[in-house]
Amino acid sequence: MDVVEMDFDTALREVLKNAIASNGLVRGLHECAKAIEQRKAIVCFLAESCDEVNYTDIIEALCR
């Protein structure tokens, strides 16, 4: 097996692509909130471009 060095963005893109392929990625406010509440979420990424303060407050509070 060859070792390939990648930057963070490339590695994250690969991980997300694999998660989508294996049906392991949850998207959207409602589905993410549900996964976090059920403690099924391992990691949560919140886009910096999200300008809805209530959305960011809800997700950040649930992640604590």
PDB file of N, H, CA, C and O in Angstrom:
ATOM      1  N   MET A   1       0.844  -1.173   0.000  1.00  0.00           N
ATOM      2  CA  MET A   1       0.000   0.000   0.000  1.00  0.00           C
ATOM      3  C   MET A   1       0.894   1.243   0.000  1.00  0.00           C
ATOM      4  O   MET A   1       1.807   1.360   0.817  1.00  0.00           O
ATOM      5  N   ASP A   2       0.627   2.149  -0.906  1.00  0.00           N
ATOM      6  H   ASP A   2      -0.115   2.054  -1.570  1.00  0.00           H
ATOM      7  CA  ASP A   2       1.390   3.388  -1.008  1.00  0.00           C
ATOM      8  C   ASP A   2       0.827   4.428  -0.053  1.00  0.00           C
ATOM      9  O   ASP A   2      -0.386   4.529   0.127  1.00  0.00           O
ATOM     10  N   VAL A   3       1.707   5.189   0.547  1.00  0.00           N
ATOM     11  H   VAL A   3       2.693   5.107   0.400  1.00  0.00           H
ATOM     12  CA  VAL A   3       1.310   6.277   1.428  1.00  0.00           C
ATOM     13  C   VAL A   3       1.305   7.555   0.607  1.00  0.00           C
ATOM     14  O   VAL A   3       2.294   7.894  -0.044  1.00  0.00           O
ATOM     15  N   VAL A   4       0.187   8.254   0.644  1.00  0.00           N
ATOM     16  H   VAL A   4      -0.616   7.979   1.173  1.00  0.00           H
ATOM     17  CA  VAL A   4       0.053   9.494  -0.110  1.00  0.00           C
ATOM     18  C   VAL A   4      -0.179  10.625   0.879  1.00  0.00           C
ATOM     19  O   VAL A   4      -1.094  10.559   1.700  1.00  0.00           O
ATOM     20  N   GLU A   5       0.643  11.656   0.803  1.00  0.00           N
ATOM     21  H   GLU A   5       1.386  11.709   0.136  1.00  0.00           H
ATOM     22  CA  GLU A   5       0.447  12.813   1.671  1.00  0.00           C
ATOM     23  C   GLU A   5      -0.600  13.725   1.065  1.00  0.00           C
ATOM     24  O   GLU A   5      -0.608  13.967  -0.142  1.00  0.00           O
ATOM     25  N   MET A   6      -1.500  14.238   1.927  1.00  0.00           N
ATOM     26  H   MET A   6      -1.494  14.041   2.908  1.00  0.00           H
ATOM     27  CA  MET A   6      -2.543  15.164   1.480  1.00  0.00           C
ATOM     28  C   MET A   6      -2.634  16.314   2.465  1.00  0.00           C
ATOM     29  O   MET A   6      -2.273  16.184   3.635  1.00  0.00           O
ATOM     30  N   ASP A   7      -3.116  17.421   1.978  1.00  0.00           N
ATOM     31  H   ASP A   7      -3.409  17.526   1.027  1.00  0.00           H
ATOM     32  CA  ASP A   7      -3.397  18.520   2.887  1.00  0.00           C
ATOM     33  C   ASP A   7      -4.748  18.243   3.562  1.00  0.00           C
ATOM     34  O   ASP A   7      -5.466  17.319   3.179  1.00  0.00           O
ATOM     35  N   PHE A   8      -5.076  19.045   4.555  1.00  0.00           N
ATOM     36  H   PHE A   8      -4.493  19.795   4.866  1.00  0.00           H
ATOM     37  CA  PHE A   8      -6.291  18.818   5.336  1.00  0.00           C
ATOM     38  C   PHE A   8      -7.543  18.843   4.472  1.00  0.00           C
ATOM     39  O   PHE A   8      -8.403  17.973   4.606  1.00  0.00           O
ATOM     40  N   ASP A   9      -7.657  19.826   3.591  1.00  0.00           N
ATOM     41  H   ASP A   9      -6.959  20.533   3.483  1.00  0.00           H
ATOM     42  CA  ASP A   9      -8.857  19.950   2.756  1.00  0.00           C
ATOM     43  C   ASP A   9      -9.058  18.737   1.856  1.00  0.00           C
ATOM     44  O   ASP A   9     -10.183  18.264   1.692  1.00  0.00           O
ATOM     45  N   THR A  10      -7.984  18.237   1.280  1.00  0.00           N
ATOM     46  H   THR A  10      -7.070  18.622   1.414  1.00  0.00           H
ATOM     47  CA  THR A  10      -8.080  17.066   0.410  1.00  0.00           C
ATOM     48  C   THR A  10      -8.470  15.831   1.213  1.00  0.00           C
ATOM     49  O   THR A  10      -9.311  15.045   0.776  1.00  0.00           O
ATOM     50  N   ALA A  11      -7.872  15.659   2.373  1.00  0.00           N
ATOM     51  H   ALA A  11      -7.189  16.297   2.728  1.00  0.00           H
ATOM     52  CA  ALA A  11      -8.199  14.515   3.225  1.00  0.00           C
ATOM     53  C   ALA A  11      -9.652  14.579   3.680  1.00  0.00           C
ATOM     54  O   ALA A  11     -10.350  13.565   3.675  1.00  0.00           O
ATOM     55  N   LEU A  12     -10.107  15.754   4.069  1.00  0.00           N
ATOM     56  H   LEU A  12      -9.540  16.578   4.073  1.00  0.00           H
ATOM     57  CA  LEU A  12     -11.496  15.916   4.496  1.00  0.00           C
ATOM     58  C   LEU A  12     -12.451  15.617   3.353  1.00  0.00           C
ATOM     59  O   LEU A  12     -13.474  14.964   3.555  1.00  0.00           O
ATOM     60  N   ARG A  13     -12.133  16.082   2.168  1.00  0.00           N
ATOM     61  H   ARG A  13     -11.302  16.612   2.004  1.00  0.00           H
ATOM     62  CA  ARG A  13     -12.963  15.817   0.991  1.00  0.00           C
ATOM     63  C   ARG A  13     -13.083  14.314   0.747  1.00  0.00           C
ATOM     64  O   ARG A  13     -14.171  13.823   0.446  1.00  0.00           O
ATOM     65  N   GLU A  14     -11.982  13.585   0.873  1.00  0.00           N
ATOM     66  H   GLU A  14     -11.098  13.985   1.118  1.00  0.00           H
ATOM     67  CA  GLU A  14     -11.993  12.130   0.683  1.00  0.00           C
ATOM     68  C   GLU A  14     -12.846  11.441   1.750  1.00  0.00           C
ATOM     69  O   GLU A  14     -13.627  10.542   1.438  1.00  0.00           O
ATOM     70  N   VAL A  15     -12.698  11.859   2.996  1.00  0.00           N
ATOM     71  H   VAL A  15     -12.064  12.590   3.249  1.00  0.00           H
ATOM     72  CA  VAL A  15     -13.478  11.264   4.088  1.00  0.00           C
ATOM     73  C   VAL A  15     -14.965  11.513   3.876  1.00  0.00           C
ATOM     74  O   VAL A  15     -15.774  10.602   4.053  1.00  0.00           O
ATOM     75  N   LEU A  16     -15.334  12.731   3.500  1.00  0.00           N
ATOM     76  H   LEU A  16     -14.677  13.470   3.356  1.00  0.00           H
ATOM     77  CA  LEU A  16     -16.747  13.041   3.269  1.00  0.00           C
ATOM     78  C   LEU A  16     -17.299  12.275   2.075  1.00  0.00           C
ATOM     79  O   LEU A  16     -18.447  11.832   2.097  1.00  0.00           O
ATOM     80  N   LYS A  17     -16.486  12.115   1.034  1.00  0.00           N
ATOM     81  H   LYS A  17     -15.553  12.474   1.017  1.00  0.00           H
ATOM     82  CA  LYS A  17     -16.919  11.353  -0.137  1.00  0.00           C
ATOM     83  C   LYS A  17     -17.190   9.898   0.246  1.00  0.00           C
ATOM     84  O   LYS A  17     -18.176   9.309  -0.197  1.00  0.00           O
ATOM     85  N   ASN A  18     -16.317   9.325   1.068  1.00  0.00           N
ATOM     86  H   ASN A  18     -15.516   9.804   1.428  1.00  0.00           H
ATOM     87  CA  ASN A  18     -16.515   7.949   1.530  1.00  0.00           C
ATOM     88  C   ASN A  18     -17.724   7.838   2.453  1.00  0.00           C
ATOM     89  O   ASN A  18     -18.447   6.842   2.411  1.00  0.00           O
ATOM     90  N   ALA A  19     -17.947   8.848   3.280  1.00  0.00           N
ATOM     91  H   ALA A  19     -17.360   9.657   3.314  1.00  0.00           H
ATOM     92  CA  ALA A  19     -19.107   8.832   4.178  1.00  0.00           C
ATOM     93  C   ALA A  19     -20.407   8.897   3.388  1.00  0.00           C
ATOM     94  O   ALA A  19     -21.376   8.222   3.734  1.00  0.00           O
ATOM     95  N   ILE A  20     -20.435   9.694   2.343  1.00  0.00           N
ATOM     96  H   ILE A  20     -19.647  10.242   2.062  1.00  0.00           H
ATOM     97  CA  ILE A  20     -21.626   9.766   1.488  1.00  0.00           C
ATOM     98  C   ILE A  20     -21.869   8.409   0.830  1.00  0.00           C
ATOM     99  O   ILE A  20     -23.003   7.936   0.773  1.00  0.00           O
ATOM    100  N   ALA A  21     -20.807   7.792   0.339  1.00  0.00           N
ATOM    101  H   ALA A  21     -19.885   8.177   0.385  1.00  0.00           H
ATOM    102  CA  ALA A  21     -20.935   6.504  -0.350  1.00  0.00           C
ATOM    103  C   ALA A  21     -21.430   5.402   0.580  1.00  0.00           C
ATOM    104  O   ALA A  21     -22.125   4.485   0.144  1.00  0.00           O
ATOM    105  N   SER A  22     -21.073   5.487   1.859  1.00  0.00           N
ATOM    106  H   SER A  22     -20.508   6.232   2.213  1.00  0.00           H
ATOM    107  CA  SER A  22     -21.484   4.445   2.804  1.00  0.00           C
ATOM    108  C   SER A  22     -22.717   4.841   3.605  1.00  0.00           C
ATOM    109  O   SER A  22     -23.052   4.200   4.601  1.00  0.00           O
ATOM    110  N   ASN A  23     -23.392   5.905   3.162  1.00  0.00           N
ATOM    111  H   ASN A  23     -23.120   6.426   2.353  1.00  0.00           H
ATOM    112  CA  ASN A  23     -24.613   6.384   3.818  1.00  0.00           C
ATOM    113  C   ASN A  23     -24.357   6.788   5.270  1.00  0.00           C
ATOM    114  O   ASN A  23     -25.221   6.602   6.127  1.00  0.00           O
ATOM    115  N   GLY A  24     -23.180   7.336   5.546  1.00  0.00           N
ATOM    116  H   GLY A  24     -22.479   7.487   4.850  1.00  0.00           H
ATOM    117  CA  GLY A  24     -22.821   7.708   6.900  1.00  0.00           C
ATOM    118  C   GLY A  24     -22.734   9.205   7.119  1.00  0.00           C
ATOM    119  O   GLY A  24     -22.144   9.655   8.102  1.00  0.00           O
ATOM    120  N   LEU A  25     -23.315   9.983   6.214  1.00  0.00           N
ATOM    121  H   LEU A  25     -23.793   9.617   5.416  1.00  0.00           H
ATOM    122  CA  LEU A  25     -23.245  11.434   6.329  1.00  0.00           C
ATOM    123  C   LEU A  25     -24.646  11.994   6.481  1.00  0.00           C
ATOM    124  O   LEU A  25     -25.538  11.681   5.693  1.00  0.00           O
ATOM    125  N   VAL A  26     -24.836  12.823   7.497  1.00  0.00           N
ATOM    126  H   VAL A  26     -24.112  13.077   8.137  1.00  0.00           H
ATOM    127  CA  VAL A  26     -26.126  13.461   7.746  1.00  0.00           C
ATOM    128  C   VAL A  26     -25.991  14.929   7.387  1.00  0.00           C
ATOM    129  O   VAL A  26     -25.015  15.578   7.763  1.00  0.00           O
ATOM    130  N   ARG A  27     -26.973  15.457   6.656  1.00  0.00           N
ATOM    131  H   ARG A  27     -27.767  14.930   6.351  1.00  0.00           H
ATOM    132  CA  ARG A  27     -26.938  16.858   6.241  1.00  0.00           C
ATOM    133  C   ARG A  27     -28.270  17.514   6.544  1.00  0.00           C
ATOM    134  O   ARG A  27     -29.309  16.854   6.571  1.00  0.00           O
ATOM    135  N   GLY A  28     -28.231  18.801   6.770  1.00  0.00           N
ATOM    136  H   GLY A  28     -27.387  19.337   6.749  1.00  0.00           H
ATOM    137  CA  GLY A  28     -29.440  19.561   7.050  1.00  0.00           C
ATOM    138  C   GLY A  28     -29.627  19.760   8.546  1.00  0.00           C
ATOM    139  O   GLY A  28     -29.212  18.929   9.354  1.00  0.00           O
ATOM    140  N   LEU A  29     -30.254  20.866   8.899  1.00  0.00           N
ATOM    141  H   LEU A  29     -30.591  21.541   8.242  1.00  0.00           H
ATOM    142  CA  LEU A  29     -30.409  21.232  10.305  1.00  0.00           C
ATOM    143  C   LEU A  29     -31.166  20.177  11.091  1.00  0.00           C
ATOM    144  O   LEU A  29     -30.698  19.736  12.141  1.00  0.00           O
ATOM    145  N   HIS A  30     -32.326  19.768  10.602  1.00  0.00           N
ATOM    146  H   HIS A  30     -32.706  20.127   9.749  1.00  0.00           H
ATOM    147  CA  HIS A  30     -33.169  18.831  11.348  1.00  0.00           C
ATOM    148  C   HIS A  30     -32.479  17.477  11.536  1.00  0.00           C
ATOM    149  O   HIS A  30     -32.453  16.937  12.642  1.00  0.00           O
ATOM    150  N   GLU A  31     -31.924  16.936  10.457  1.00  0.00           N
ATOM    151  H   GLU A  31     -31.944  17.374   9.559  1.00  0.00           H
ATOM    152  CA  GLU A  31     -31.271  15.629  10.550  1.00  0.00           C
ATOM    153  C   GLU A  31     -30.016  15.684  11.419  1.00  0.00           C
ATOM    154  O   GLU A  31     -29.734  14.743  12.161  1.00  0.00           O
ATOM    155  N   CYS A  32     -29.267  16.776  11.331  1.00  0.00           N
ATOM    156  H   CYS A  32     -29.496  17.540  10.729  1.00  0.00           H
ATOM    157  CA  CYS A  32     -28.071  16.915  12.166  1.00  0.00           C
ATOM    158  C   CYS A  32     -28.441  17.037  13.634  1.00  0.00           C
ATOM    159  O   CYS A  32     -27.826  16.397  14.486  1.00  0.00           O
ATOM    160  N   ALA A  33     -29.439  17.852  13.933  1.00  0.00           N
ATOM    161  H   ALA A  33     -29.939  18.372  13.241  1.00  0.00           H
ATOM    162  CA  ALA A  33     -29.875  18.011  15.322  1.00  0.00           C
ATOM    163  C   ALA A  33     -30.336  16.672  15.885  1.00  0.00           C
ATOM    164  O   ALA A  33     -30.028  16.341  17.030  1.00  0.00           O
ATOM    165  N   LYS A  34     -31.069  15.906  15.092  1.00  0.00           N
ATOM    166  H   LYS A  34     -31.319  16.176  14.162  1.00  0.00           H
ATOM    167  CA  LYS A  34     -31.557  14.605  15.540  1.00  0.00           C
ATOM    168  C   LYS A  34     -30.390  13.651  15.809  1.00  0.00           C
ATOM    169  O   LYS A  34     -30.386  12.951  16.821  1.00  0.00           O
ATOM    170  N   ALA A  35     -29.411  13.619  14.918  1.00  0.00           N
ATOM    171  H   ALA A  35     -29.414  14.188  14.096  1.00  0.00           H
ATOM    172  CA  ALA A  35     -28.253  12.734  15.094  1.00  0.00           C
ATOM    173  C   ALA A  35     -27.437  13.125  16.323  1.00  0.00           C
ATOM    174  O   ALA A  35     -26.957  12.255  17.049  1.00  0.00           O
ATOM    175  N   ILE A  36     -27.278  14.422  16.558  1.00  0.00           N
ATOM    176  H   ILE A  36     -27.668  15.129  15.968  1.00  0.00           H
ATOM    177  CA  ILE A  36     -26.529  14.885  17.731  1.00  0.00           C
ATOM    178  C   ILE A  36     -27.280  14.521  19.003  1.00  0.00           C
ATOM    179  O   ILE A  36     -26.675  14.024  19.954  1.00  0.00           O
ATOM    180  N   GLU A  37     -28.594  14.760  19.036  1.00  0.00           N
ATOM    181  H   GLU A  37     -29.084  15.163  18.263  1.00  0.00           H
ATOM    182  CA  GLU A  37     -29.394  14.439  20.221  1.00  0.00           C
ATOM    183  C   GLU A  37     -29.368  12.947  20.531  1.00  0.00           C
ATOM    184  O   GLU A  37     -29.360  12.558  21.699  1.00  0.00           O
ATOM    185  N   GLN A  38     -29.354  12.116  19.504  1.00  0.00           N
ATOM    186  H   GLN A  38     -29.360  12.432  18.555  1.00  0.00           H
ATOM    187  CA  GLN A  38     -29.326  10.664  19.695  1.00  0.00           C
ATOM    188  C   GLN A  38     -27.910  10.144  19.939  1.00  0.00           C
ATOM    189  O   GLN A  38     -27.696   8.939  20.064  1.00  0.00           O
ATOM    190  N   ARG A  39     -26.958  11.053  20.003  1.00  0.00           N
ATOM    191  H   ARG A  39     -27.132  12.032  19.900  1.00  0.00           H
ATOM    192  CA  ARG A  39     -25.546  10.736  20.226  1.00  0.00           C
ATOM    193  C   ARG A  39     -24.985   9.797  19.160  1.00  0.00           C
ATOM    194  O   ARG A  39     -24.126   8.961  19.442  1.00  0.00           O
ATOM    195  N   LYS A  40     -25.478   9.944  17.942  1.00  0.00           N
ATOM    196  H   LYS A  40     -26.176  10.623  17.712  1.00  0.00           H
ATOM    197  CA  LYS A  40     -24.979   9.171  16.807  1.00  0.00           C
ATOM    198  C   LYS A  40     -23.904   9.938  16.048  1.00  0.00           C
ATOM    199  O   LYS A  40     -23.195   9.361  15.224  1.00  0.00           O
ATOM    200  N   ALA A  41     -23.780  11.223  16.316  1.00  0.00           N
ATOM    201  H   ALA A  41     -24.356  11.692  16.986  1.00  0.00           H
ATOM    202  CA  ALA A  41     -22.808  12.061  15.608  1.00  0.00           C
ATOM    203  C   ALA A  41     -21.428  11.908  16.241  1.00  0.00           C
ATOM    204  O   ALA A  41     -21.288  11.915  17.464  1.00  0.00           O
ATOM    205  N   ILE A  42     -20.430  11.773  15.403  1.00  0.00           N
ATOM    206  H   ILE A  42     -20.544  11.767  14.410  1.00  0.00           H
ATOM    207  CA  ILE A  42     -19.049  11.690  15.867  1.00  0.00           C
ATOM    208  C   ILE A  42     -18.373  13.046  15.713  1.00  0.00           C
ATOM    209  O   ILE A  42     -17.607  13.474  16.577  1.00  0.00           O
ATOM    210  N   VAL A  43     -18.664  13.711  14.608  1.00  0.00           N
ATOM    211  H   VAL A  43     -19.287  13.364  13.907  1.00  0.00           H
ATOM    212  CA  VAL A  43     -18.087  15.025  14.337  1.00  0.00           C
ATOM    213  C   VAL A  43     -19.154  15.868  13.643  1.00  0.00           C
ATOM    214  O   VAL A  43     -20.012  15.341  12.935  1.00  0.00           O
ATOM    215  N   CYS A  44     -19.089  17.165  13.851  1.00  0.00           N
ATOM    216  H   CYS A  44     -18.392  17.593  14.426  1.00  0.00           H
ATOM    217  CA  CYS A  44     -20.061  18.073  13.239  1.00  0.00           C
ATOM    218  C   CYS A  44     -19.300  19.240  12.618  1.00  0.00           C
ATOM    219  O   CYS A  44     -18.490  19.891  13.279  1.00  0.00           O
ATOM    220  N   PHE A  45     -19.570  19.494  11.348  1.00  0.00           N
ATOM    221  H   PHE A  45     -20.228  18.966  10.811  1.00  0.00           H
ATOM    222  CA  PHE A  45     -18.976  20.630  10.653  1.00  0.00           C
ATOM    223  C   PHE A  45     -20.068  21.641  10.392  1.00  0.00           C
ATOM    224  O   PHE A  45     -21.119  21.303   9.846  1.00  0.00           O
ATOM    225  N   LEU A  46     -19.827  22.872  10.776  1.00  0.00           N
ATOM    226  H   LEU A  46     -18.973  23.147  11.220  1.00  0.00           H
ATOM    227  CA  LEU A  46     -20.779  23.955  10.570  1.00  0.00           C
ATOM    228  C   LEU A  46     -20.126  24.982   9.647  1.00  0.00           C
ATOM    229  O   LEU A  46     -19.058  25.511   9.956  1.00  0.00           O
ATOM    230  N   ALA A  47     -20.760  25.255   8.534  1.00  0.00           N
ATOM    231  H   ALA A  47     -21.627  24.825   8.283  1.00  0.00           H
ATOM    232  CA  ALA A  47     -20.184  26.152   7.533  1.00  0.00           C
ATOM    233  C   ALA A  47     -20.038  27.570   8.080  1.00  0.00           C
ATOM    234  O   ALA A  47     -20.937  28.090   8.740  1.00  0.00           O
ATOM    235  N   GLU A  48     -18.904  28.177   7.797  1.00  0.00           N
ATOM    236  H   GLU A  48     -18.173  27.755   7.260  1.00  0.00           H
ATOM    237  CA  GLU A  48     -18.691  29.571   8.192  1.00  0.00           C
ATOM    238  C   GLU A  48     -19.659  30.498   7.474  1.00  0.00           C
ATOM    239  O   GLU A  48     -19.960  31.585   7.967  1.00  0.00           O
ATOM    240  N   SER A  49     -20.143  30.079   6.324  1.00  0.00           N
ATOM    241  H   SER A  49     -19.899  29.196   5.924  1.00  0.00           H
ATOM    242  CA  SER A  49     -21.038  30.926   5.536  1.00  0.00           C
ATOM    243  C   SER A  49     -22.477  30.907   6.041  1.00  0.00           C
ATOM    244  O   SER A  49     -23.325  31.619   5.503  1.00  0.00           O
ATOM    245  N   CYS A  50     -22.767  30.106   7.065  1.00  0.00           N
ATOM    246  H   CYS A  50     -22.078  29.527   7.502  1.00  0.00           H
ATOM    247  CA  CYS A  50     -24.121  30.066   7.626  1.00  0.00           C
ATOM    248  C   CYS A  50     -24.371  31.378   8.361  1.00  0.00           C
ATOM    249  O   CYS A  50     -23.728  31.663   9.371  1.00  0.00           O
ATOM    250  N   ASP A  51     -25.305  32.171   7.851  1.00  0.00           N
ATOM    251  H   ASP A  51     -25.827  31.939   7.030  1.00  0.00           H
ATOM    252  CA  ASP A  51     -25.562  33.481   8.455  1.00  0.00           C
ATOM    253  C   ASP A  51     -26.825  33.489   9.309  1.00  0.00           C
ATOM    254  O   ASP A  51     -27.258  34.554   9.751  1.00  0.00           O
ATOM    255  N   GLU A  52     -27.416  32.336   9.549  1.00  0.00           N
ATOM    256  H   GLU A  52     -27.064  31.471   9.191  1.00  0.00           H
ATOM    257  CA  GLU A  52     -28.598  32.230  10.406  1.00  0.00           C
ATOM    258  C   GLU A  52     -28.119  31.942  11.831  1.00  0.00           C
ATOM    259  O   GLU A  52     -27.736  30.816  12.148  1.00  0.00           O
ATOM    260  N   VAL A  53     -28.145  32.964  12.682  1.00  0.00           N
ATOM    261  H   VAL A  53     -28.457  33.878  12.424  1.00  0.00           H
ATOM    262  CA  VAL A  53     -27.601  32.864  14.035  1.00  0.00           C
ATOM    263  C   VAL A  53     -28.307  31.781  14.840  1.00  0.00           C
ATOM    264  O   VAL A  53     -27.661  31.068  15.608  1.00  0.00           O
ATOM    265  N   ASN A  54     -29.611  31.645  14.680  1.00  0.00           N
ATOM    266  H   ASN A  54     -30.136  32.224  14.056  1.00  0.00           H
ATOM    267  CA  ASN A  54     -30.349  30.631  15.436  1.00  0.00           C
ATOM    268  C   ASN A  54     -29.862  29.224  15.099  1.00  0.00           C
ATOM    269  O   ASN A  54     -29.767  28.378  15.988  1.00  0.00           O
ATOM    270  N   TYR A  55     -29.556  28.963  13.834  1.00  0.00           N
ATOM    271  H   TYR A  55     -29.633  29.650  13.112  1.00  0.00           H
ATOM    272  CA  TYR A  55     -29.062  27.643  13.429  1.00  0.00           C
ATOM    273  C   TYR A  55     -27.731  27.344  14.108  1.00  0.00           C
ATOM    274  O   TYR A  55     -27.541  26.267  14.672  1.00  0.00           O
ATOM    275  N   THR A  56     -26.821  28.295  14.051  1.00  0.00           N
ATOM    276  H   THR A  56     -26.975  29.170  13.593  1.00  0.00           H
ATOM    277  CA  THR A  56     -25.509  28.064  14.650  1.00  0.00           C
ATOM    278  C   THR A  56     -25.623  27.906  16.163  1.00  0.00           C
ATOM    279  O   THR A  56     -24.932  27.074  16.751  1.00  0.00           O
ATOM    280  N   ASP A  57     -26.481  28.689  16.793  1.00  0.00           N
ATOM    281  H   ASP A  57     -27.042  29.365  16.315  1.00  0.00           H
ATOM    282  CA  ASP A  57     -26.672  28.573  18.242  1.00  0.00           C
ATOM    283  C   ASP A  57     -27.208  27.199  18.627  1.00  0.00           C
ATOM    284  O   ASP A  57     -26.740  26.602  19.596  1.00  0.00           O
ATOM    285  N   ILE A  58     -28.182  26.694  17.878  1.00  0.00           N
ATOM    286  H   ILE A  58     -28.562  27.180  17.090  1.00  0.00           H
ATOM    287  CA  ILE A  58     -28.777  25.384  18.169  1.00  0.00           C
ATOM    288  C   ILE A  58     -27.736  24.280  18.033  1.00  0.00           C
ATOM    289  O   ILE A  58     -27.572  23.460  18.936  1.00  0.00           O
ATOM    290  N   ILE A  59     -27.042  24.261  16.918  1.00  0.00           N
ATOM    291  H   ILE A  59     -27.175  24.928  16.184  1.00  0.00           H
ATOM    292  CA  ILE A  59     -26.066  23.195  16.674  1.00  0.00           C
ATOM    293  C   ILE A  59     -24.918  23.267  17.676  1.00  0.00           C
ATOM    294  O   ILE A  59     -24.494  22.236  18.198  1.00  0.00           O
ATOM    295  N   GLU A  60     -24.412  24.459  17.948  1.00  0.00           N
ATOM    296  H   GLU A  60     -24.756  25.296  17.524  1.00  0.00           H
ATOM    297  CA  GLU A  60     -23.319  24.591  18.912  1.00  0.00           C
ATOM    298  C   GLU A  60     -23.757  24.161  20.304  1.00  0.00           C
ATOM    299  O   GLU A  60     -22.982  23.526  21.020  1.00  0.00           O
ATOM    300  N   ALA A  61     -24.973  24.489  20.701  1.00  0.00           N
ATOM    301  H   ALA A  61     -25.602  25.005  20.119  1.00  0.00           H
ATOM    302  CA  ALA A  61     -25.479  24.086  22.015  1.00  0.00           C
ATOM    303  C   ALA A  61     -25.631  22.569  22.102  1.00  0.00           C
ATOM    304  O   ALA A  61     -25.283  21.967  23.118  1.00  0.00           O
ATOM    305  N   LEU A  62     -26.144  21.956  21.051  1.00  0.00           N
ATOM    306  H   LEU A  62     -26.427  22.444  20.226  1.00  0.00           H
ATOM    307  CA  LEU A  62     -26.317  20.504  21.058  1.00  0.00           C
ATOM    308  C   LEU A  62     -24.978  19.773  21.099  1.00  0.00           C
ATOM    309  O   LEU A  62     -24.879  18.685  21.668  1.00  0.00           O
ATOM    310  N   CYS A  63     -23.959  20.364  20.504  1.00  0.00           N
ATOM    311  H   CYS A  63     -24.039  21.247  20.042  1.00  0.00           H
ATOM    312  CA  CYS A  63     -22.645  19.721  20.465  1.00  0.00           C
ATOM    313  C   CYS A  63     -21.912  19.793  21.804  1.00  0.00           C
ATOM    314  O   CYS A  63     -20.938  19.068  22.007  1.00  0.00           O
ATOM    315  N   ARG A  64     -22.347  20.626  22.690  1.00  0.00           N
ATOM    316  H   ARG A  64     -23.138  21.215  22.525  1.00  0.00           H
ATOM    317  CA  ARG A  64     -21.653  20.767  23.980  1.00  0.00           C
ATOM    318  C   ARG A  64     -21.924  19.630  24.886  1.00  0.00           C
ATOM    319  O   ARG A  64     -21.415  19.598  26.007  1.00  0.00           O
TER     320      ARG A  64
END
